[in-house]
Amino acid sequence: MAEGLKLADCINETCPWSGEPVSADSLIVYQDNVVGFCNPGCRDKFQKAVQLFDGIASQRPGEAN
């Protein structure tokens, strides 16, 4: 996931989950921005949450999950 991403391009300095400093091995692209997390676990938790909410948001009202 973080392959090719640079810490210098990251838009945040602290992990949104933990408040700890971001790590170069825990970067992801979100909405055309490089976002950092303190560890791969926090990064993966964020990616899973985004996928879940994107899936929900793409459903039309009244459709089953």
N, C-alpha and C positions, 0 to 999 in steps of 0.2 A: 504494500500500500504506500509506504513512504518512499519507495524507490524513485529517485529523481527529484524528490521534493527537498527544499532547503529550509533550514531553520530561519535563515535570514528573511525568507519570504512570508513567514508565519504572521498572521494578523493579531495574534494574542501571545502574551508572555506567560500566562498562567493557565493551567488546566481548568476548564469550566466545571468539571466534576469535583476535583479535589482542592483546587487553589494552589497546587504545587507548580513549580516551573515546568514549562513544556520540555519535551525531549525530542531529539532529532529522529528517533526511531518510532515516533508516535504521531506522525503528521498525516493529514488527509485533506483532500480537496472537497470543499463544501461550498456550493453556490459560487464557483469560480474563485474561491479564496483558499489559501493554505491555512488550515486550522490545526493547532497543536494541542497535545494532551501529555500528561505526565508519564504515561506508560501505555503499551499496546492494549491493555485491558480496558482502560478508559476510552481509548480511541475506538475499539471494537464495540463497546457499549453504546457510544454515540452513533456509530454507523448503523447498528441494529435498531436503535430508536428512530432514526431518520427514515430508515426503510419501512418500519412499521407505520409511522405517521404519513409517509408519502403514499403508502398503499391505502390507508384509510381515506386520505384526502382525495384520492383518485376515484373512489367509489361514488356512485350517484346516490342521492338520498333514497332510502327504501330498499337498497340492495343488501343482501345478506353478506356477512363477513366471510 
